[in-house]
């Protein structure tokens, strides 16, 4: 397994976050890792889980962090807004996206499945950065999002705790 971190600056539309995006590559080698990922996320209190594709337009969650584990298939995600980075992900990869960090699938691919989750099962909002009159409130909300108590893969011993605290 490889672990990498990436930082993205506010681009004026997508606020991003001072916390890094964390990419765990090749976490598990299963043809369909969805069940394993969901069980692992739940065991580490990353709840409100879902299985689906990622939206094909840039969006972020201002009120919670998000974990995306690719259960099957492959997909390219752009993370970090207009000046972000393209990530070519394959099944078994897991990416932790801090609140405010833009992300979207690059095409309308649908031959993949992510398992998503949120610390403590937090409910998430959906923002695009185009809500100009909301930006001051969004930035205020972002500053108040707590750092999770657990890493979605490794619980209280995970890399997230080292990088985000």
Beta strands, then each sheet from edge to edge (+ up, - down):
strand 1: 2-8
strand 2: 17-25
strand 3: 46-52
strand 4: 66-72
strand 5: 74-79
strand 6: 85-90
strand 7: 94-97
strand 8: 103-105
strand 9: 113-119
sheet 1: 1+ 2- 7+ 4- 9+ 3-
sheet 2: 6+ 5- 8+
end
